[in-house]
Amino acid sequence: MEHKLVPLIVEDDPLAQKSLVYLLTKTNMFEDAVVCGTVTEAFEYLNRKTADIIFLDIELPDLSGLELLKLFPAHAPVVVTSSHVELAVDCFDFDVIDFLTKPFSYTRLLKSIQRATKKIPSQQVIAEKTPVKNYVFLPTGRSTVRFNYSDILYIEAYGVYVKIVTSDGTVVVNQMLSNIEEVLPQEPFLRIHRSFIVNMNHINRISSNELRVSTYFLPIGMSYKDKVTQKLKSSGLLSE
């Protein structure tokens, strides 16, 4: 294997976390494991990055681990980890690779890894076949909503929440603007003010102190001005 794999461990028990990290390190097949203690943490991670294999506990503090698989139907190979063998049948409805019981056996873990790696294509095939992600899922009230990047005009701070203004209207999201900024890609999104992030693809007018995005006029913060100008130039929206 030319490249070490990136493992994501979704597990709230510190002892189980430590045991699984140690055993994965022992194989010499993996990079340092990413460990999340809740479905929410794993959800936020997978919105920003990817994993080659997921070790997923079912009983977590916030939600069932299986809820994570509902949010990411095209997920990496998943090995469910649990001490409750009776839950195995439900897990395989989600196309998991294996069901690994606690406490972990090194030999049994190797078997799970072997099954998972057969489902992982080469790096070249991944680059050719995996489409670039062009959306993000965000919590709104009691639901989680998909936002296509191309539909987002701009995002505005709204107290401890944000307002996402799209071509179809405005949606309030249960996140702070700084958290949203971490999730979004640097292209085409740009922070222009402590209260605003814009989609550069929808900018149709640029002045020294504000941008027009669709029909909205948005201010450029003084502390952001140099960075915004540099970004607009590098993106070809402003001439040198």
Backbone as CSV, one residue per row, in Angstrom:
resi,resn,N_x,N_y,N_z,CA_x,CA_y,CA_z,C_x,C_y,C_z
1,MET,0.848,-1.194,0.000,0.000,0.000,0.000,0.886,1.248,0.000
2,GLU,0.779,2.082,-1.024,1.665,3.228,-1.163,1.349,4.319,-0.150
3,HIS,0.096,4.529,0.151,-0.304,5.611,1.038,-0.950,5.037,2.290
4,LYS,-0.587,5.631,3.440,-1.261,5.227,4.663,-2.687,5.768,4.650
5,LEU,-3.586,5.039,5.281,-5.005,5.383,5.283,-5.342,6.328,6.431
6,VAL,-6.387,7.105,6.212,-6.875,8.028,7.248,-8.063,7.378,7.951
7,PRO,-7.939,7.013,9.232,-9.055,6.406,9.947,-9.826,7.445,10.765
8,LEU,-11.128,7.333,10.758,-11.981,8.156,11.618,-12.621,7.241,12.651
9,ILE,-12.379,7.519,13.920,-12.968,6.744,15.011,-14.066,7.586,15.648
10,VAL,-15.294,7.084,15.622,-16.418,7.778,16.250,-16.801,6.959,17.474
11,GLU,-16.333,7.386,18.630,-16.431,6.573,19.845,-16.336,7.492,21.066
12,ASP,-17.263,7.331,22.016,-17.266,8.205,23.189,-16.572,7.596,24.414
13,ASP,-16.311,6.298,24.407,-15.662,5.635,25.539,-14.147,5.829,25.440
14,PRO,-13.526,6.537,26.401,-12.083,6.800,26.331,-11.239,5.534,26.251
15,LEU,-11.637,4.482,26.973,-10.869,3.236,26.937,-10.948,2.573,25.561
16,ALA,-12.138,2.573,24.966,-12.304,2.001,23.629,-11.543,2.830,22.599
17,GLN,-11.569,4.156,22.753,-10.800,5.034,21.868,-9.318,4.674,21.913
18,LYS,-8.789,4.615,23.137,-7.361,4.352,23.323,-6.964,2.991,22.761
19,SER,-7.805,1.983,23.007,-7.515,0.638,22.538,-7.478,0.583,21.013
20,LEU,-8.473,1.197,20.375,-8.550,1.148,18.917,-7.408,1.945,18.278
21,VAL,-7.087,3.092,18.831,-5.965,3.887,18.316,-4.670,3.083,18.401
22,TYR,-4.457,2.423,19.528,-3.232,1.627,19.709,-3.152,0.494,18.684
23,LEU,-4.264,-0.213,18.494,-4.247,-1.348,17.575,-4.068,-0.901,16.120
24,LEU,-4.656,0.215,15.766,-4.479,0.730,14.404,-3.027,1.156,14.173
25,THR,-2.430,1.772,15.179,-1.019,2.164,15.076,-0.133,0.932,14.896
26,LYS,-0.504,-0.128,15.580,0.271,-1.368,15.536,0.321,-1.961,14.123
27,THR,-0.699,-1.733,13.325,-0.732,-2.295,11.967,0.243,-1.594,11.020
28,ASN,0.606,-0.342,11.352,1.488,0.470,10.491,0.856,0.756,9.126
29,MET,-0.475,0.713,9.062,-1.192,0.985,7.808,-1.876,2.346,7.811
30,PHE,-1.919,2.997,8.989,-2.756,4.174,9.136,-1.973,5.407,9.576
31,GLU,-2.482,6.560,9.162,-2.025,7.817,9.722,-2.622,7.963,11.123
32,ASP,-2.256,9.035,11.824,-2.835,9.272,13.147,-4.356,9.324,13.037
33,ALA,-5.028,8.603,13.912,-6.485,8.509,13.844,-7.146,9.829,14.225
34,VAL,-8.226,10.145,13.522,-9.101,11.251,13.909,-10.165,10.666,14.833
35,VAL,-10.296,11.217,16.029,-11.223,10.661,17.016,-12.312,11.681,17.324
36,CYS,-13.566,11.268,17.177,-14.725,12.105,17.505,-15.569,11.390,18.541
37,GLY,-16.051,12.137,19.515,-16.827,11.527,20.587,-18.322,11.558,20.389
38,THR,-18.783,12.262,19.365,-20.218,12.373,19.097,-20.470,12.336,17.595
39,VAL,-21.722,12.110,17.226,-22.114,12.175,15.818,-21.918,13.589,15.282
40,THR,-22.223,14.593,16.102,-22.080,15.983,15.672,-20.638,16.304,15.308
41,GLU,-19.691,15.866,16.137,-18.277,16.110,15.838,-17.871,15.425,14.536
42,ALA,-18.305,14.179,14.357,-17.970,13.447,13.143,-18.609,14.096,11.917
43,PHE,-19.838,14.561,12.073,-20.547,15.244,10.995,-19.776,16.483,10.543
44,GLU,-19.311,17.282,11.514,-18.572,18.495,11.188,-17.249,18.155,10.503
45,TYR,-16.595,17.090,10.977,-15.324,16.693,10.355,-15.543,16.260,8.903
46,LEU,-16.535,15.403,8.669,-16.761,14.870,7.325,-17.277,15.921,6.358
47,ASN,-17.812,17.026,6.881,-18.199,18.134,6.009,-16.982,18.880,5.487
48,ARG,-15.856,18.761,6.219,-14.643,19.490,5.830,-13.592,18.603,5.186
49,LYS,-13.517,17.349,5.627,-12.448,16.459,5.180,-13.018,15.074,4.893
50,THR,-12.133,14.151,4.551,-12.562,12.797,4.245,-11.787,11.796,5.087
51,ALA,-12.310,10.595,5.160,-11.630,9.491,5.834,-11.648,8.295,4.898
52,ASP,-10.649,7.426,5.031,-10.588,6.226,4.190,-11.364,5.066,4.792
53,ILE,-11.487,5.071,6.121,-12.218,4.010,6.812,-12.782,4.599,8.106
54,ILE,-14.009,4.223,8.439,-14.679,4.766,9.627,-14.964,3.625,10.600
55,PHE,-14.540,3.811,11.839,-14.878,2.889,12.916,-15.949,3.579,13.756
56,LEU,-17.157,3.037,13.711,-18.330,3.761,14.200,-19.041,3.025,15.329
57,ASP,-19.058,3.649,16.500,-19.864,3.134,17.606,-21.327,3.493,17.333
58,ILE,-22.241,2.705,17.865,-23.667,2.974,17.645,-24.240,3.848,18.748
59,GLU,-23.910,3.521,19.992,-24.466,4.246,21.133,-23.555,5.416,21.493
60,LEU,-23.971,6.609,21.065,-23.201,7.828,21.291,-24.055,8.835,22.060
61,PRO,-23.435,9.832,22.704,-24.185,10.728,23.590,-25.297,11.526,22.931
62,ASP,-25.098,11.924,21.667,-26.096,12.789,21.037,-27.078,12.045,20.143
63,LEU,-26.573,11.145,19.294,-27.412,10.414,18.350,-26.865,9.005,18.166
64,SER,-27.678,8.153,17.555,-27.170,6.838,17.160,-26.126,7.031,16.062
65,GLY,-25.075,6.223,16.108,-24.057,6.312,15.083,-24.609,6.095,13.688
66,LEU,-25.687,5.347,13.578,-26.273,5.072,12.262,-26.855,6.331,11.623
67,GLU,-27.181,7.335,12.445,-27.680,8.591,11.890,-26.620,9.263,11.027
68,LEU,-25.361,9.061,11.379,-24.278,9.636,10.583,-24.280,9.061,9.176
69,LEU,-24.579,7.770,9.059,-24.581,7.127,7.748,-25.756,7.601,6.902
70,LYS,-26.841,8.006,7.550,-27.975,8.558,6.801,-27.606,9.908,6.174
71,LEU,-26.753,10.671,6.867,-26.354,11.984,6.368,-25.319,11.886,5.251
72,PHE,-24.548,10.789,5.235,-23.513,10.603,4.230,-23.708,9.240,3.563
73,PRO,-24.692,9.126,2.669,-24.971,7.828,2.041,-23.800,7.280,1.231
74,ALA,-22.973,8.160,0.660,-21.802,7.702,-0.099,-20.576,7.755,0.807
75,HIS,-20.641,7.007,1.906,-19.600,7.093,2.917,-18.437,6.144,2.632
76,ALA,-17.340,6.361,3.341,-16.190,5.460,3.277,-16.578,4.119,3.902
77,PRO,-15.782,3.063,3.676,-16.076,1.777,4.321,-16.214,1.938,5.834
78,VAL,-17.264,1.345,6.390,-17.577,1.515,7.818,-17.501,0.179,8.544
79,VAL,-16.766,0.186,9.649,-16.748,-0.942,10.570,-17.469,-0.487,11.835
80,VAL,-18.601,-1.094,12.121,-19.346,-0.748,13.328,-18.689,-1.411,14.525
81,THR,-18.515,-0.644,15.609,-17.929,-1.167,16.838,-18.962,-1.083,17.955
82,SER,-19.233,-2.201,18.606,-20.254,-2.209,19.651,-20.100,-3.455,20.515
83,SER,-20.580,-3.361,21.738,-20.605,-4.528,22.622,-21.954,-5.239,22.555
84,HIS,-22.874,-4.692,21.755,-24.222,-5.256,21.652,-24.364,-6.003,20.319
85,VAL,-24.117,-7.278,20.356,-24.135,-8.090,19.138,-25.511,-8.092,18.484
86,GLU,-26.555,-7.942,19.282,-27.913,-8.006,18.742,-28.225,-6.859,17.780
87,LEU,-27.381,-5.824,17.759,-27.608,-4.684,16.864,-27.007,-4.892,15.475
88,ALA,-26.306,-5.984,15.293,-25.578,-6.207,14.044,-26.500,-6.227,12.827
89,VAL,-27.649,-6.862,12.946,-28.558,-7.000,11.804,-28.988,-5.640,11.274
90,ASP,-29.341,-4.712,12.183,-29.757,-3.375,11.764,-28.631,-2.648,11.037
91,CYS,-27.411,-2.878,11.467,-26.265,-2.173,10.887,-26.056,-2.520,9.426
92,PHE,-26.253,-3.757,9.056,-25.961,-4.171,7.698,-26.971,-3.637,6.686
93,ASP,-28.077,-3.061,7.178,-28.983,-2.355,6.274,-28.328,-1.095,5.730
94,PHE,-27.250,-0.656,6.388,-26.541,0.556,5.965,-25.274,0.231,5.193
95,ASP,-25.150,-0.986,4.723,-24.023,-1.395,3.880,-22.684,-1.219,4.593
96,VAL,-22.646,-1.578,5.875,-21.381,-1.525,6.601,-20.522,-2.724,6.203
97,ILE,-19.226,-2.594,6.385,-18.288,-3.636,5.985,-18.240,-4.774,6.993
98,ASP,-18.281,-4.404,8.281,-18.121,-5.423,9.315,-18.685,-4.915,10.630
99,PHE,-18.902,-5.841,11.558,-19.384,-5.530,12.900,-18.335,-6.059,13.878
100,LEU,-17.645,-5.136,14.543,-16.533,-5.490,15.424,-16.975,-5.340,16.875
101,THR,-16.930,-6.435,17.626,-17.410,-6.403,19.006,-16.311,-5.952,19.968
102,LYS,-16.751,-5.304,21.032,-15.849,-4.885,22.114,-15.823,-5.973,23.196
103,PRO,-14.691,-6.137,23.880,-13.393,-5.484,23.668,-12.743,-5.980,22.392
104,PHE,-11.895,-5.138,21.808,-11.335,-5.422,20.504,-10.238,-6.487,20.563
105,SER,-10.294,-7.390,19.610,-9.232,-8.373,19.406,-8.403,-7.924,18.213
106,TYR,-7.088,-7.945,18.348,-6.215,-7.493,17.266,-6.416,-8.335,16.004
107,THR,-6.504,-9.657,16.186,-6.696,-10.539,15.029,-8.014,-10.243,14.332
108,ARG,-9.069,-10.039,15.124,-10.393,-9.755,14.548,-10.402,-8.385,13.872
109,LEU,-9.685,-7.414,14.450,-9.584,-6.093,13.835,-8.893,-6.175,12.478
110,LEU,-7.847,-6.978,12.380,-7.148,-7.140,11.110,-8.080,-7.676,10.025
111,LYS,-8.970,-8.564,10.432,-9.930,-9.112,9.474,-10.874,-8.018,8.978
112,SER,-11.318,-7.150,9.899,-12.183,-6.035,9.514,-11.461,-5.095,8.565
113,ILE,-10.195,-4.805,8.871,-9.407,-3.914,8.023,-9.231,-4.518,6.626
114,GLN,-9.005,-5.811,6.589,-8.842,-6.488,5.305,-10.098,-6.361,4.455
115,ARG,-11.249,-6.538,5.083,-12.512,-6.388,4.350,-12.695,-4.954,3.864
116,ALA,-12.334,-3.994,4.714,-12.533,-2.592,4.357,-11.617,-2.157,3.224
117,THR,-10.349,-2.576,3.276,-9.390,-2.123,2.263,-9.726,-2.647,0.867
118,LYS,-10.456,-3.753,0.796,-10.879,-4.258,-0.506,-11.881,-3.318,-1.175
119,LYS,-12.522,-2.483,-0.358,-13.507,-1.529,-0.883,-12.902,-0.159,-1.167
120,ILE,-11.626,0.006,-0.829,-10.983,1.304,-1.020,-10.206,1.284,-2.333
121,PRO,-10.593,2.111,-3.314,-9.875,2.131,-4.592,-8.521,2.794,-4.448
122,SER,-7.702,2.646,-5.457,-6.396,3.301,-5.444,-6.575,4.811,-5.456
123,GLN,-5.519,5.531,-5.081,-5.582,6.990,-5.065,-5.923,7.543,-6.440
124,GLN,-5.415,6.897,-7.498,-5.681,7.382,-8.857,-7.150,7.229,-9.200
125,VAL,-7.735,6.093,-8.845,-9.150,5.867,-9.140,-10.018,6.828,-8.350
126,ILE,-9.638,7.095,-7.111,-10.398,8.048,-6.305,-10.417,9.409,-6.981
127,ALA,-9.262,9.842,-7.459,-9.178,11.158,-8.094,-10.029,11.220,-9.348
128,GLU,-10.105,10.095,-10.070,-10.836,10.090,-11.332,-12.345,9.976,-11.137
129,LYS,-12.763,9.218,-10.133,-14.175,8.879,-10.034,-14.951,9.657,-8.984
130,THR,-14.269,10.199,-7.964,-14.988,10.883,-6.906,-15.251,12.324,-7.310
131,PRO,-16.516,12.736,-7.421,-16.801,14.106,-7.820,-16.433,15.089,-6.720
132,VAL,-16.118,16.320,-7.111,-15.827,17.353,-6.136,-17.116,17.673,-5.383
133,LYS,-17.008,17.744,-4.070,-18.183,18.033,-3.250,-18.626,19.470,-3.487
134,ASN,-19.902,19.682,-3.768,-20.400,21.016,-4.081,-21.590,21.405,-3.211
135,TYR,-21.618,20.894,-1.993,-22.724,21.180,-1.078,-22.265,21.000,0.360
136,VAL,-23.101,21.475,1.280,-22.841,21.291,2.704,-24.176,21.051,3.402
137,PHE,-24.177,20.185,4.405,-25.358,19.977,5.249,-25.189,20.801,6.519
138,LEU,-26.238,21.559,6.890,-26.173,22.407,8.080,-27.450,22.262,8.897
139,PRO,-27.344,22.387,10.241,-28.517,22.241,11.099,-29.390,23.486,11.090
140,THR,-30.682,23.297,10.850,-31.652,24.385,10.896,-32.813,23.926,11.765
141,GLY,-32.942,24.513,12.956,-33.983,24.054,13.877,-33.740,22.613,14.265
142,ARG,-34.730,21.770,14.046,-34.610,20.346,14.375,-34.231,19.500,13.163
143,SER,-33.937,20.149,12.061,-33.613,19.435,10.826,-32.179,19.736,10.389
144,THR,-31.708,18.970,9.433,-30.430,19.223,8.780,-30.710,19.401,7.299
145,VAL,-30.270,20.527,6.754,-30.644,20.908,5.392,-29.407,20.957,4.498
146,ARG,-29.572,20.509,3.277,-28.491,20.576,2.287,-28.531,21.922,1.576
147,PHE,-27.357,22.557,1.489,-27.198,23.803,0.751,-26.179,23.574,-0.363
148,ASN,-26.590,23.760,-1.595,-25.649,23.713,-2.706,-24.837,25.007,-2.716
149,TYR,-23.530,24.896,-2.869,-22.689,26.087,-2.846,-23.137,27.112,-3.879
150,SER,-23.522,26.637,-5.049,-23.881,27.550,-6.134,-25.132,28.370,-5.818
151,ASP,-25.970,27.883,-4.888,-27.204,28.595,-4.545,-26.998,29.672,-3.486
152,ILE,-25.893,29.587,-2.747,-25.664,30.528,-1.654,-25.149,31.851,-2.216
153,LEU,-25.861,32.946,-1.903,-25.425,34.281,-2.311,-24.444,34.852,-1.285
154,TYR,-24.893,34.881,-0.023,-24.005,35.321,1.057,-24.536,34.781,2.384
155,ILE,-23.693,34.911,3.399,-24.032,34.426,4.735,-23.797,35.566,5.709
156,GLU,-24.768,35.785,6.609,-24.705,36.923,7.520,-24.832,36.465,8.964
157,ALA,-23.987,36.999,9.846,-24.092,36.710,11.271,-25.438,37.217,11.782
158,TYR,-26.044,36.415,12.667,-27.381,36.726,13.171,-27.415,36.309,14.644
159,GLY,-26.734,37.109,15.477,-26.582,36.731,16.882,-25.679,35.512,16.989
160,VAL,-26.154,34.477,17.668,-25.379,33.230,17.777,-25.704,32.293,16.612
161,TYR,-26.508,32.751,15.676,-26.864,31.970,14.494,-26.342,32.696,13.244
162,VAL,-26.661,32.160,12.076,-26.373,32.862,10.831,-27.594,32.782,9.920
163,LYS,-27.684,33.746,9.033,-28.688,33.717,7.973,-27.983,33.380,6.667
164,ILE,-28.439,32.323,6.023,-27.902,31.958,4.721,-28.884,32.447,3.665
165,VAL,-28.432,33.370,2.861,-29.277,33.966,1.817,-28.972,33.241,0.515
166,THR,-29.985,32.592,-0.034,-29.833,31.831,-1.267,-30.679,32.443,-2.369
167,SER,-30.588,31.879,-3.536,-31.393,32.353,-4.657,-32.882,32.107,-4.426
168,ASP,-33.207,31.220,-3.465,-34.608,30.900,-3.180,-35.142,31.561,-1.921
169,GLY,-34.283,32.238,-1.141,-34.754,32.855,0.087,-33.697,32.794,1.177
170,THR,-34.134,33.047,2.416,-33.222,33.106,3.561,-33.543,32.010,4.565
171,VAL,-32.504,31.345,5.079,-32.663,30.271,6.054,-31.760,30.574,7.249
172,VAL,-32.320,30.429,8.465,-31.525,30.619,9.677,-30.916,29.280,10.076
173,VAL,-29.608,29.285,10.311,-28.864,28.066,10.624,-28.317,28.147,12.049
174,ASN,-28.367,27.007,12.755,-27.925,26.956,14.143,-26.409,26.810,14.251
175,GLN,-25.696,27.787,13.726,-24.244,27.793,13.788,-23.774,29.239,13.870
176,MET,-22.575,29.439,14.417,-21.972,30.766,14.397,-21.204,30.945,13.090
177,LEU,-20.979,32.194,12.713,-20.351,32.471,11.422,-18.940,31.879,11.351
178,SER,-18.208,31.919,12.456,-16.849,31.368,12.457,-16.859,29.868,12.181
179,ASN,-17.872,29.152,12.693,-17.985,27.710,12.436,-18.340,27.436,10.976
180,ILE,-19.216,28.249,10.428,-19.587,28.098,9.021,-18.373,28.331,8.128
181,GLU,-17.568,29.325,8.469,-16.382,29.640,7.668,-15.425,28.457,7.595
182,GLU,-15.303,27.695,8.693,-14.421,26.532,8.716,-14.924,25.420,7.806
183,VAL,-16.241,25.306,7.681,-16.842,24.230,6.886,-16.778,24.526,5.389
184,LEU,-16.934,25.792,5.025,-17.005,26.154,3.601,-15.623,26.114,2.946
185,PRO,-15.573,25.807,1.657,-14.298,25.857,0.928,-13.866,27.308,0.713
186,GLN,-12.563,27.522,0.578,-12.054,28.882,0.359,-12.440,29.428,-1.008
187,GLU,-12.745,28.568,-1.922,-13.293,28.962,-3.223,-14.667,28.324,-3.359
188,PRO,-15.723,29.101,-3.617,-15.733,30.510,-4.009,-16.085,31.461,-2.859
189,PHE,-15.965,31.019,-1.609,-16.439,31.838,-0.496,-15.331,32.718,0.076
190,LEU,-15.723,33.926,0.509,-14.764,34.906,0.995,-15.368,35.694,2.150
191,ARG,-14.656,35.734,3.260,-15.078,36.546,4.411,-14.693,37.990,4.118
192,ILE,-15.674,38.892,4.108,-15.410,40.292,3.772,-15.647,41.230,4.953
193,HIS,-16.192,40.691,6.032,-16.603,41.521,7.167,-16.793,40.572,8.339
194,ARG,-16.742,41.084,9.551,-16.970,40.196,10.697,-18.363,39.578,10.668
195,SER,-19.266,40.176,9.888,-20.641,39.677,9.826,-21.034,39.071,8.488
196,PHE,-20.117,39.040,7.493,-20.522,38.598,6.162,-19.477,37.693,5.500
197,ILE,-19.976,36.631,4.868,-19.210,35.801,3.944,-19.967,35.818,2.621
198,VAL,-19.262,36.030,1.511,-19.941,36.111,0.214,-19.487,34.984,-0.698
199,ASN,-20.363,34.652,-1.632,-20.017,33.740,-2.718,-19.513,34.597,-3.871
200,MET,-18.214,34.492,-4.181,-17.621,35.364,-5.199,-18.247,35.171,-6.580
201,ASN,-18.851,34.027,-6.803,-19.476,33.784,-8.111,-20.714,34.646,-8.336
202,HIS,-21.235,35.236,-7.258,-22.436,36.064,-7.383,-22.142,37.563,-7.253
203,ILE,-20.868,37.919,-7.146,-20.515,39.342,-7.094,-20.695,39.955,-8.482
204,ASN,-21.458,41.075,-8.533,-21.644,41.729,-9.828,-21.220,43.198,-9.830
205,ARG,-20.740,43.669,-8.672,-20.219,45.038,-8.635,-19.269,45.164,-7.451
206,ILE,-18.134,45.837,-7.692,-17.118,45.990,-6.656,-16.788,47.464,-6.507
207,SER,-16.873,47.976,-5.278,-16.423,49.337,-4.999,-15.451,49.284,-3.831
208,SER,-14.941,50.431,-3.422,-13.879,50.437,-2.418,-14.349,49.951,-1.056
209,ASN,-15.610,50.171,-0.733,-16.089,49.850,0.609,-17.222,48.832,0.653
210,GLU,-17.675,48.375,-0.525,-18.780,47.426,-0.518,-18.782,46.580,-1.791
211,LEU,-19.495,45.460,-1.695,-19.703,44.587,-2.844,-21.195,44.473,-3.094
212,ARG,-21.543,44.354,-4.357,-22.926,44.040,-4.682,-22.989,42.566,-5.054
213,VAL,-23.803,41.832,-4.324,-23.991,40.399,-4.540,-25.453,40.189,-4.903
214,SER,-25.698,39.834,-6.147,-27.061,39.796,-6.675,-27.640,41.204,-6.520
215,THR,-28.690,41.370,-5.725,-29.285,42.696,-5.535,-28.937,43.300,-4.175
216,TYR,-28.001,42.675,-3.454,-27.668,43.108,-2.097,-26.336,43.855,-2.078
217,PHE,-26.281,44.922,-1.283,-25.045,45.674,-1.088,-24.477,45.317,0.283
218,LEU,-23.238,44.785,0.286,-22.635,44.283,1.519,-21.346,45.040,1.804
219,PRO,-21.148,45.457,3.060,-19.952,46.254,3.398,-18.694,45.397,3.484
220,ILE,-17.568,46.010,3.145,-16.262,45.382,3.351,-15.678,45.959,4.638
221,GLY,-15.385,45.110,5.605,-14.836,45.577,6.875,-13.438,46.133,6.687
222,MET,-13.103,47.154,7.466,-11.788,47.796,7.339,-10.654,46.802,7.549
223,SER,-10.798,45.923,8.542,-9.731,44.964,8.847,-9.629,43.855,7.798
224,TYR,-10.638,43.734,6.932,-10.659,42.696,5.894,-10.282,43.253,4.514
225,LYS,-10.160,44.566,4.411,-10.081,45.206,3.099,-8.890,44.716,2.271
226,ASP,-7.695,44.673,2.868,-6.507,44.246,2.120,-6.633,42.801,1.652
227,LYS,-7.116,41.935,2.548,-7.271,40.525,2.197,-8.309,40.351,1.087
228,VAL,-9.409,41.088,1.186,-10.465,40.997,0.168,-9.935,41.459,-1.186
229,THR,-9.217,42.574,-1.191,-8.667,43.099,-2.446,-7.709,42.098,-3.089
230,GLN,-6.833,41.521,-2.271,-5.874,40.542,-2.784,-6.583,39.322,-3.353
231,LYS,-7.624,38.861,-2.645,-8.355,37.680,-3.103,-9.108,37.959,-4.400
232,LEU,-9.714,39.115,-4.495,-10.446,39.460,-5.712,-9.504,39.575,-6.906
233,LYS,-8.290,40.047,-6.662,-7.310,40.140,-7.744,-6.839,38.757,-8.174
234,SER,-6.535,37.892,-7.196,-6.049,36.562,-7.532,-7.127,35.728,-8.202
235,SER,-8.398,36.062,-7.969,-9.501,35.334,-8.586,-9.913,35.924,-9.937
236,GLY,-9.240,36.996,-10.331,-9.528,37.610,-11.627,-10.722,38.541,-11.627
237,LEU,-11.261,38.862,-10.450,-12.418,39.759,-10.385,-11.993,41.224,-10.363
238,LEU,-10.737,41.469,-9.976,-10.164,42.821,-10.010,-8.886,42.783,-10.825
239,SER,-8.648,43.809,-11.595,-7.396,43.873,-12.351,-6.270,44.312,-11.430
240,GLU,-5.079,43.891,-11.763,-3.895,44.254,-10.959,-3.599,45.735,-11.068
